[in-house]
Amino acid sequence: MHFLDFEKPIAELEGKIEELRHLSDADEINIAEEVGRLQQKVEKQLKAVYAKLTPWQKAQVARHPDRPHCLDYIKALFTDFTPLAGDRLYAEDHALVGGLARFRGEPVVVVGQEKGHDTDTRLKHNFGMVRPEGYRKAQRLMELADRFHLPVLTLVDTAGAYPGVGAEERGQSEAIARTIEKGLNLKVPMVTCVIGEGGSGGAIAIATGNVVMMLEHSIYSVISPEGCAGILWRSGDMAQQAAEALRLTAQDLLEFKVIDEIVAEPMGGAHRDRSLTFQRVGDSIERHLTDLLTLEGGILRARRREKFLAMGRQGLS
């Protein structure tokens, strides 16, 4: 397992546990009692460390290389997933995945950003940074959902939209704006969960949900800490201070009423117990979706639009 800088004491303890297990296998020594004692220490350390994470540390957890990504959630929570590709205008964008599926028996459209887990998949999915054709694909999927009265479930995990010259030439900002507009105009339920990073317009493009949830150690912000530090202080070394100032944690955003719910992660982060993470996210989605499915389309649209307009009013008051 990959350990973050602030997890060094935990890494040392888990290293000792691994050494003892190897000794036990080689010499047939029973060290269960010692392993149990060290395991208790690990759990105590995890609890102590994760109870007081700084915003910058939360950003690191949200980007953890072992953290489950969009396709992991799709595999765990959805059945009969049929991916749909292309925007019918330019190309296929692998950074944004989506298609038809069943969520606990309910037919839905699922859309999300995929970062990839290793070098090959990260390059294939462009590290989760979506190009204009990806957002236009999202629009196409939302239109499909509206036409066939299917709920839309979105999984957000991106550092931001792809900032390359080609993306700008093909209308990146227009594609994001149109996707936001399409999401706000849907007459079907839309539930969003930020599972890792929620970066800038690249995230909000598919985050215009009737309900917006965040995992406990995910982040959601107008800009990355590094980007903010580069603009304000002309130095990436100030990223930690920028993270503090941005108020990007799930706890901050719940307080500001930007999101509706925080989904608790297993102790030590979502990557330490994927099955439990998937179960909790799935249960939260099901609970909200059950409520939303009882509402008429016009009401869903009106409430969603009012929800996002209210954020601006709160900021001005």
DAMO-V716407 format. One record per pair of residues at least 24 apart in sequence whose ideal C-beta (glycine too) atoms are under 7 Angstrom apart, sorted by sequence separation. I is the first residue (numbers start at 1). J is the second residue. D is the distance in Angstrom with one decimal. If there is no record, write none. Layout:
I J D
I J D
//
This chain:
78 102 6.5
180 204 6.4
184 208 5.2
194 218 4.7
13 38 5.7
78 103 5.6
176 201 4.6
180 205 5.7
183 208 3.4
199 224 5.7
221 246 4.9
71 97 6.4
77 103 6.4
176 202 7.0
179 205 4.2
194 220 5.2
70 97 6.0
111 138 5.4
179 206 6.6
221 248 3.8
13 41 5.5
14 42 6.0
130 158 6.5
180 208 5.7
220 248 6.1
13 42 4.9
128 157 5.8
129 158 6.2
176 205 4.6
219 248 4.5
94 124 5.3
95 125 5.1
111 141 5.6
128 158 4.4
129 159 6.4
219 249 6.4
94 125 5.0
95 126 4.4
128 159 6.7
129 160 6.4
130 161 5.6
131 162 4.9
10 42 6.0
13 45 6.5
78 110 6.1
94 126 6.9
109 141 5.3
129 161 6.3
130 162 6.3
218 250 6.0
95 128 5.6
129 162 4.0
220 253 5.6
95 129 5.8
96 130 4.7
152 186 6.4
216 250 5.9
10 45 5.0
95 130 4.5
109 144 6.3
132 167 5.8
9 45 5.5
10 46 6.1
74 110 6.2
95 131 6.8
109 145 4.0
126 162 6.2
131 167 4.8
152 188 6.2
156 192 6.3
214 250 4.0
93 130 6.1
151 188 5.5
156 193 7.0
93 131 5.0
96 134 3.6
132 170 4.4
150 188 6.2
151 189 4.3
152 190 4.4
153 191 5.4
154 192 4.7
155 193 5.8
156 194 4.5
157 195 5.0
159 197 5.4
10 49 6.8
95 134 5.3
98 137 6.8
132 171 5.3
136 175 5.6
139 178 6.0
149 188 5.9
156 195 6.6
157 196 3.8
158 197 6.0
160 199 3.9
161 200 6.8
214 253 6.6
93 133 4.6
98 138 6.5
132 172 5.1
135 175 4.0
139 179 5.4
142 182 4.8
146 186 5.5
155 195 5.3
157 197 5.9
159 199 4.5
160 200 4.3
161 201 6.1
93 134 3.2
96 137 5.9
109 150 5.1
111 152 6.7
135 176 5.7
138 179 5.3
142 183 6.3
146 187 6.0
158 199 5.4
161 202 3.4
7 49 6.7
70 112 3.6
91 133 4.9
96 138 5.9
108 150 5.6
112 154 6.1
115 157 6.1
146 188 5.8
156 198 5.0
160 202 4.2
6 49 6.4
70 113 6.0
71 114 5.3
90 133 4.6
98 141 4.8
107 150 5.6
108 151 4.9
109 152 5.1
110 153 4.9
111 154 4.9
112 155 3.3
113 156 6.4
132 175 3.9
139 182 4.8
145 188 5.5
70 114 4.4
89 133 6.8
93 137 6.2
113 157 5.0
135 179 4.5
142 186 6.1
158 202 4.9
69 114 5.7
106 151 6.9
108 153 5.4
112 157 6.9
113 158 4.3
158 203 5.6
214 259 5.2
69 115 5.2
87 133 4.5
213 259 6.5
216 262 5.6
89 136 5.9
156 203 4.9
212 259 4.7
213 260 6.5
216 263 6.6
69 117 6.9
212 260 5.6
213 261 4.6
214 262 5.8
215 263 5.2
216 264 5.3
217 265 5.5
87 136 3.7
211 260 5.1
216 265 4.3
87 137 4.5
103 153 6.4
156 206 6.3
213 263 5.5
215 265 5.6
6 57 5.6
86 137 6.4
156 207 5.2
88 140 6.6
154 206 4.5
217 269 5.7
87 140 6.2
154 207 6.5
258 311 6.0
154 209 6.6
215 270 6.0
4 60 5.2
84 141 6.4
257 314 6.3
4 64 7.0
2 64 6.9
2 65 5.2
2 66 5.6
160 224 6.6
1 66 6.3
159 224 5.8
138 205 6.9
138 206 5.6
135 205 5.6
213 284 5.8
130 202 6.0
129 202 6.8
211 288 4.4
90 170 6.5
73 155 5.6
210 292 5.6
70 155 4.7
70 157 5.9
69 157 6.0
193 281 5.9
210 300 6.0
193 285 6.8
210 303 6.3
191 285 5.5
210 304 5.0
111 206 5.5
208 304 6.7
191 288 5.3
191 289 5.7
189 289 6.0
208 308 6.6
189 292 3.5
189 293 6.0
188 297 6.7
187 297 3.1
187 298 6.6
189 300 6.0
188 300 6.8
187 300 6.1
187 301 5.2
190 304 6.9
186 301 6.6
185 301 6.3
184 304 6.0
184 305 5.4
73 195 6.5
184 308 6.7
67 196 5.8
153 285 6.3
63 196 6.9
62 196 5.0
63 197 6.3
62 197 5.3
151 289 5.9
151 293 6.9
62 217 5.9
61 217 4.2
62 218 4.9
62 219 4.7
58 217 5.2
59 219 5.2
58 219 6.1
59 225 5.9
56 225 6.7
103 285 6.9
104 286 5.8
56 239 6.8
106 289 6.9
56 240 4.2
59 243 5.4
56 243 4.1
55 243 4.1
55 244 5.3
58 249 5.3
55 248 6.1
55 249 5.4
77 278 5.9
67 269 6.9
68 270 5.9
72 274 7.0
76 278 4.0
67 270 5.5
68 271 6.8
67 271 4.7
64 269 6.1
66 271 4.0
73 278 6.5
77 282 4.8
68 274 5.2
64 271 5.4
61 269 5.0
73 281 6.7
68 277 6.4
50 267 6.3
50 268 6.2
47 267 6.1
46 267 5.1
46 268 4.5
43 267 6.9
//
